[in-house]
């Protein structure tokens, strides 16, 4: 009876180890990019007081703004990319 209990215990431990090993870690999962709404603008990278401005295009992707590709603080869009 003890040998059957040991076999079942070893099997349960092995199955638990396999289960934890097969689960992908949070670091391995890629974060999905945030979809944007066409027409929105945001402040991307700032260097001193000059910042780059991104705009959401018709495909839902962030690209450099066409009319105002740069801005100066504090006149930049409030949203950060």
N, CA, C and O atoms as a GROMACS GRO file, in nm:
protein
  324
    1UNK      N    1   0.082  -0.119   0.000
    1UNK     CA    2   0.000   0.000   0.000
    1UNK      C    3   0.086   0.126   0.000
    1UNK      O    4   0.055   0.225  -0.066
    2UNK      N    5   0.198   0.120   0.078
    2UNK     CA    6   0.286   0.237   0.082
    2UNK      C    7   0.353   0.260  -0.052
    2UNK      O    8   0.375   0.375  -0.091
    3UNK      N    9   0.386   0.154  -0.123
    3UNK     CA   10   0.452   0.170  -0.252
    3UNK      C   11   0.358   0.234  -0.354
    3UNK      O   12   0.403   0.313  -0.437
    4UNK      N   13   0.233   0.202  -0.351
    4UNK     CA   14   0.134   0.262  -0.442
    4UNK      C   15   0.119   0.411  -0.410
    4UNK      O   16   0.110   0.493  -0.500
    5UNK      N   17   0.117   0.445  -0.282
    5UNK     CA   18   0.106   0.585  -0.242
    5UNK      C   19   0.229   0.663  -0.287
    5UNK      O   20   0.217   0.778  -0.329
    6UNK      N   21   0.347   0.603  -0.278
    6UNK     CA   22   0.470   0.671  -0.323
    6UNK      C   23   0.468   0.693  -0.474
    6UNK      O   24   0.505   0.800  -0.522
    7UNK      N   25   0.424   0.593  -0.549
    7UNK     CA   26   0.416   0.606  -0.694
    7UNK      C   27   0.320   0.718  -0.732
    7UNK      O   28   0.349   0.798  -0.821
    8UNK      N   29   0.205   0.722  -0.666
    8UNK     CA   30   0.107   0.828  -0.694
    8UNK      C   31   0.162   0.966  -0.657
    8UNK      O   32   0.138   1.063  -0.728
    9UNK      N   33   0.235   0.975  -0.548
    9UNK     CA   34   0.294   1.102  -0.506
    9UNK      C   35   0.399   1.149  -0.606
    9UNK      O   36   0.402   1.266  -0.643
   10UNK      N   37   0.486   1.057  -0.648
   10UNK     CA   38   0.589   1.092  -0.747
   10UNK      C   39   0.523   1.135  -0.878
   10UNK      O   40   0.569   1.230  -0.942
   11UNK      N   41   0.419   1.066  -0.919
   11UNK     CA   42   0.347   1.102  -1.041
   11UNK      C   43   0.283   1.240  -1.031
   11UNK      O   44   0.286   1.317  -1.127
   12UNK      N   45   0.224   1.270  -0.916
   12UNK     CA   46   0.161   1.400  -0.897
   12UNK      C   47   0.264   1.512  -0.900
   12UNK      O   48   0.240   1.618  -0.959
   13UNK      N   49   0.378   1.490  -0.837
   13UNK     CA   50   0.485   1.591  -0.838
   13UNK      C   51   0.537   1.611  -0.980
   13UNK      O   52   0.561   1.724  -1.021
   14UNK      N   53   0.555   1.502  -1.054
   14UNK     CA   54   0.604   1.512  -1.192
   14UNK      C   55   0.504   1.586  -1.280
   14UNK      O   56   0.544   1.669  -1.361
   15UNK      N   57   0.377   1.558  -1.265
   15UNK     CA   58   0.275   1.626  -1.346
   15UNK      C   59   0.268   1.775  -1.312
   15UNK      O   60   0.247   1.858  -1.400
   16UNK      N   61   0.286   1.809  -1.186
   16UNK     CA   62   0.287   1.950  -1.145
   16UNK      C   63   0.407   2.020  -1.206
   16UNK      O   64   0.395   2.134  -1.253
   17UNK      N   65   0.523   1.956  -1.206
   17UNK     CA   66   0.644   2.016  -1.264
   17UNK      C   67   0.627   2.037  -1.414
   17UNK      O   68   0.666   2.141  -1.467
   18UNK      N   69   0.569   1.941  -1.482
   18UNK     CA   70   0.546   1.953  -1.626
   18UNK      C   71   0.446   2.065  -1.654
   18UNK      O   72   0.461   2.141  -1.750
   19UNK      N   73   0.345   2.076  -1.570
   19UNK     CA   74   0.245   2.182  -1.587
   19UNK      C   75   0.305   2.320  -1.571
   19UNK      O   76   0.274   2.410  -1.650
   20UNK      N   77   0.390   2.340  -1.472
   20UNK     CA   78   0.454   2.470  -1.452
   20UNK      C   79   0.555   2.500  -1.562
   20UNK      O   80   0.572   2.616  -1.600
   21UNK      N   81   0.622   2.399  -1.612
   21UNK     CA   82   0.722   2.421  -1.716
   21UNK      C   83   0.658   2.459  -1.849
   21UNK      O   84   0.719   2.531  -1.929
   22UNK      N   85   0.537   2.411  -1.874
   22UNK     CA   86   0.474   2.438  -2.002
   22UNK      C   87   0.401   2.572  -2.008
   22UNK      O   88   0.365   2.617  -2.116
   23UNK      N   89   0.380   2.636  -1.895
   23UNK     CA   90   0.313   2.766  -1.892
   23UNK      C   91   0.413   2.874  -1.930
   23UNK      O   92   0.520   2.882  -1.869
   24UNK      N   93   0.382   2.957  -2.032
   24UNK     CA   94   0.477   3.062  -2.068
   24UNK      C   95   0.485   3.169  -1.961
   24UNK      O   96   0.385   3.202  -1.897
   25UNK      N   97   0.604   3.222  -1.941
   25UNK     CA   98   0.620   3.325  -1.838
   25UNK      C   99   0.563   3.457  -1.887
   25UNK      O  100   0.541   3.476  -2.006
   26UNK      N  101   0.540   3.548  -1.795
   26UNK     CA  102   0.487   3.679  -1.829
   26UNK      C  103   0.586   3.757  -1.913
   26UNK      O  104   0.546   3.836  -1.999
   27UNK      N  105   0.716   3.737  -1.890
   27UNK     CA  106   0.817   3.808  -1.967
   27UNK      C  107   0.822   3.759  -2.112
   27UNK      O  108   0.855   3.835  -2.202
   28UNK      N  109   0.788   3.633  -2.133
   28UNK     CA  110   0.792   3.578  -2.267
   28UNK      C  111   0.675   3.625  -2.353
   28UNK      O  112   0.684   3.629  -2.475
   29UNK      N  113   0.566   3.660  -2.289
   29UNK     CA  114   0.449   3.706  -2.363
   29UNK      C  115   0.477   3.845  -2.417
   29UNK      O  116   0.527   3.932  -2.346
   30UNK      N  117   0.444   3.866  -2.542
   30UNK     CA  118   0.462   3.999  -2.601
   30UNK      C  119   0.340   4.083  -2.569
   30UNK      O  120   0.226   4.038  -2.577
   31UNK      N  121   0.368   4.207  -2.533
   31UNK     CA  122   0.259   4.299  -2.508
   31UNK      C  123   0.204   4.346  -2.642
   31UNK      O  124   0.279   4.387  -2.730
   32UNK      N  125   0.074   4.340  -2.656
   32UNK     CA  126   0.013   4.384  -2.780
   32UNK      C  127   0.017   4.537  -2.786
   32UNK      O  128  -0.011   4.604  -2.687
   33UNK      N  129   0.052   4.590  -2.901
   33UNK     CA  130   0.054   4.736  -2.912
   33UNK      C  131  -0.086   4.794  -2.897
   33UNK      O  132  -0.185   4.735  -2.940
   34UNK      N  133  -0.091   4.909  -2.836
   34UNK     CA  134  -0.219   4.973  -2.813
   34UNK      C  135  -0.269   5.031  -2.944
   34UNK      O  136  -0.199   5.107  -3.011
   35UNK      N  137  -0.390   4.994  -2.981
   35UNK     CA  138  -0.448   5.046  -3.105
   35UNK      C  139  -0.484   5.192  -3.085
   35UNK      O  140  -0.524   5.234  -2.976
   36UNK      N  141  -0.468   5.269  -3.190
   36UNK     CA  142  -0.498   5.411  -3.179
   36UNK      C  143  -0.618   5.446  -3.264
   36UNK      O  144  -0.656   5.370  -3.354
   37UNK      N  145  -0.678   5.559  -3.237
   37UNK     CA  146  -0.792   5.607  -3.311
   37UNK      C  147  -0.740   5.710  -3.412
   37UNK      O  148  -0.672   5.805  -3.373
   38UNK      N  149  -0.771   5.694  -3.540
   38UNK     CA  150  -0.720   5.787  -3.641
   38UNK      C  151  -0.752   5.932  -3.605
   38UNK      O  152  -0.864   5.966  -3.569
   39UNK      N  153  -0.650   6.017  -3.617
   39UNK     CA  154  -0.666   6.158  -3.589
   39UNK      C  155  -0.606   6.200  -3.456
   39UNK      O  156  -0.585   6.320  -3.435
   40UNK      N  157  -0.579   6.107  -3.366
   40UNK     CA  158  -0.521   6.142  -3.236
   40UNK      C  159  -0.372   6.171  -3.251
   40UNK      O  160  -0.305   6.115  -3.338
   41UNK      N  161  -0.322   6.260  -3.167
   41UNK     CA  162  -0.178   6.290  -3.165
   41UNK      C  163  -0.125   6.268  -3.025
   41UNK      O  164  -0.200   6.276  -2.927
   42UNK      N  165   0.005   6.240  -3.015
   42UNK     CA  166   0.067   6.221  -2.886
   42UNK      C  167   0.213   6.262  -2.893
   42UNK      O  168   0.271   6.271  -3.001
   43UNK      N  169   0.272   6.289  -2.776
   43UNK     CA  170   0.412   6.326  -2.765
   43UNK      C  171   0.495   6.200  -2.751
   43UNK      O  172   0.468   6.117  -2.663
   44UNK      N  173   0.597   6.184  -2.837
   44UNK     CA  174   0.677   6.062  -2.834
   44UNK      C  175   0.805   6.082  -2.756
   44UNK      O  176   0.806   6.060  -2.634
   45UNK      N  177   0.911   6.121  -2.820
   45UNK     CA  178   1.041   6.134  -2.755
   45UNK      C  179   1.075   6.281  -2.736
   45UNK      O  180   1.062   6.361  -2.829
   46UNK      N  181   1.120   6.316  -2.616
   46UNK     CA  182   1.159   6.454  -2.587
   46UNK      C  183   1.310   6.461  -2.565
   46UNK      O  184   1.368   6.374  -2.500
   47UNK      N  185   1.370   6.563  -2.617
   47UNK     CA  186   1.512   6.589  -2.597
   47UNK      C  187   1.523   6.736  -2.558
   47UNK      O  188   1.517   6.825  -2.644
   48UNK      N  189   1.538   6.761  -2.430
   48UNK     CA  190   1.535   6.898  -2.380
   48UNK      C  191   1.392   6.950  -2.382
   48UNK      O  192   1.304   6.891  -2.320
   49UNK      N  193   1.369   7.059  -2.452
   49UNK     CA  194   1.233   7.112  -2.463
   49UNK      C  195   1.168   7.075  -2.595
   49UNK      O  196   1.049   7.098  -2.613
   50UNK      N  197   1.243   7.017  -2.690
   50UNK     CA  198   1.187   6.976  -2.819
   50UNK      C  199   1.140   6.831  -2.811
   50UNK      O  200   1.211   6.744  -2.761
   51UNK      N  201   1.020   6.808  -2.862
   51UNK     CA  202   0.963   6.673  -2.860
   51UNK      C  203   0.915   6.636  -2.999
   51UNK      O  204   0.879   6.722  -3.079
   52UNK      N  205   0.914   6.506  -3.027
   52UNK     CA  206   0.857   6.456  -3.151
   52UNK      C  207   0.710   6.428  -3.129
   52UNK      O  208   0.670   6.384  -3.021
   53UNK      N  209   0.630   6.453  -3.230
   53UNK     CA  210   0.486   6.432  -3.222
   53UNK      C  211   0.447   6.320  -3.317
   53UNK      O  212   0.488   6.319  -3.433
   54UNK      N  213   0.370   6.224  -3.267
   54UNK     CA  214   0.317   6.116  -3.349
   54UNK      C  215   0.168   6.134  -3.368
   54UNK      O  216   0.100   6.190  -3.283
   55UNK      N  217   0.119   6.086  -3.483
   55UNK     CA  218  -0.024   6.091  -3.512
   55UNK      C  219  -0.069   5.952  -3.552
   55UNK      O  220   0.009   5.873  -3.606
   56UNK      N  221  -0.193   5.921  -3.525
   56UNK     CA  222  -0.250   5.792  -3.562
   56UNK      C  223  -0.301   5.802  -3.706
   56UNK      O  224  -0.384   5.887  -3.737
   57UNK      N  225  -0.252   5.713  -3.794
   57UNK     CA  226  -0.294   5.718  -3.933
   57UNK      C  227  -0.421   5.637  -3.955
   57UNK      O  228  -0.476   5.581  -3.860
   58UNK      N  229  -0.467   5.632  -4.078
   58UNK     CA  230  -0.593   5.565  -4.110
   58UNK      C  231  -0.587   5.414  -4.089
   58UNK      O  232  -0.691   5.349  -4.080
   59UNK      N  233  -0.466   5.356  -4.082
   59UNK     CA  234  -0.450   5.212  -4.059
   59UNK      C  235  -0.448   5.176  -3.911
   59UNK      O  236  -0.442   5.059  -3.876
   60UNK      N  237  -0.453   5.277  -3.823
   60UNK     CA  238  -0.448   5.252  -3.680
   60UNK      C  239  -0.308   5.234  -3.626
   60UNK      O  240  -0.290   5.167  -3.525
   61UNK      N  241  -0.207   5.292  -3.693
   61UNK     CA  242  -0.068   5.281  -3.650
   61UNK      C  243  -0.013   5.420  -3.623
   61UNK      O  244  -0.052   5.517  -3.689
   62UNK      N  245   0.078   5.430  -3.526
   62UNK     CA  246   0.140   5.558  -3.493
   62UNK      C  247   0.251   5.587  -3.593
   62UNK      O  248   0.338   5.503  -3.618
   63UNK      N  249   0.248   5.708  -3.651
   63UNK     CA  250   0.352   5.755  -3.742
   63UNK      C  251   0.386   5.899  -3.704
   63UNK      O  252   0.316   5.961  -3.625
   64UNK      N  253   0.494   5.951  -3.762
   64UNK     CA  254   0.532   6.090  -3.736
   64UNK      C  255   0.421   6.182  -3.788
   64UNK      O  256   0.367   6.160  -3.897
   65UNK      N  257   0.390   6.284  -3.712
   65UNK     CA  258   0.285   6.378  -3.753
   65UNK      C  259   0.329   6.452  -3.879
   65UNK      O  260   0.447   6.486  -3.893
   66UNK      N  261   0.236   6.475  -3.969
   66UNK     CA  262   0.268   6.535  -4.097
   66UNK      C  263   0.282   6.687  -4.087
   66UNK      O  264   0.380   6.742  -4.136
   67UNK      N  265   0.187   6.753  -4.025
   67UNK     CA  266   0.188   6.900  -4.020
   67UNK      C  267   0.281   6.954  -3.912
   67UNK      O  268   0.351   7.053  -3.935
   68UNK      N  269   0.282   6.892  -3.797
   68UNK     CA  270   0.368   6.940  -3.688
   68UNK      C  271   0.447   6.821  -3.632
   68UNK      O  272   0.407   6.763  -3.531
   69UNK      N  273   0.559   6.785  -3.696
   69UNK     CA  274   0.634   6.668  -3.649
   69UNK      C  275   0.710   6.693  -3.519
   69UNK      O  276   0.754   6.597  -3.454
   70UNK      N  277   0.728   6.820  -3.479
   70UNK     CA  278   0.795   6.851  -3.352
   70UNK      C  279   0.715   6.957  -3.278
   70UNK      O  280   0.633   7.028  -3.336
   71UNK      N  281   0.741   6.966  -3.148
   71UNK     CA  282   0.678   7.068  -3.065
   71UNK      C  283   0.776   7.108  -2.956
   71UNK      O  284   0.875   7.039  -2.932
   72UNK      N  285   0.748   7.217  -2.890
   72UNK     CA  286   0.831   7.260  -2.777
   72UNK      C  287   0.746   7.260  -2.651
   72UNK      O  288   0.627   7.294  -2.654
   73UNK      N  289   0.808   7.223  -2.542
   73UNK     CA  290   0.738   7.222  -2.413
   73UNK      C  291   0.704   7.365  -2.374
   73UNK      O  292   0.790   7.450  -2.398
   74UNK      N  293   0.597   7.398  -2.321
   74UNK     CA  294   0.482   7.321  -2.273
   74UNK      C  295   0.369   7.312  -2.374
   74UNK      O  296   0.255   7.286  -2.335
   75UNK      N  297   0.397   7.332  -2.503
   75UNK     CA  298   0.292   7.336  -2.605
   75UNK      C  299   0.274   7.204  -2.677
   75UNK      O  300   0.218   7.201  -2.787
   76UNK      N  301   0.319   7.096  -2.619
   76UNK     CA  302   0.305   6.963  -2.678
   76UNK      C  303   0.172   6.900  -2.638
   76UNK      O  304   0.112   6.939  -2.538
   77UNK      N  305   0.125   6.802  -2.717
   77UNK     CA  306   0.004   6.731  -2.679
   77UNK      C  307   0.022   6.663  -2.543
   77UNK      O  308   0.131   6.616  -2.512
   78UNK      N  309  -0.084   6.658  -2.462
   78UNK     CA  310  -0.070   6.603  -2.326
   78UNK      C  311  -0.048   6.452  -2.324
   78UNK      O  312   0.015   6.400  -2.231
   79UNK      N  313  -0.097   6.380  -2.424
   79UNK     CA  314  -0.085   6.234  -2.423
   79UNK      C  315   0.057   6.192  -2.457
   79UNK      O  316   0.121   6.249  -2.546
   80UNK      N  317   0.107   6.089  -2.385
   80UNK     CA  318   0.240   6.031  -2.412
   80UNK      C  319   0.222   5.901  -2.489
   80UNK      O  320   0.129   5.826  -2.462
   81UNK      N  321   0.311   5.875  -2.583
   81UNK     CA  322   0.306   5.751  -2.662
   81UNK      C  323   0.386   5.643  -2.592
   81UNK      O  324   0.395   5.531  -2.642
   0.00000   0.00000   0.00000
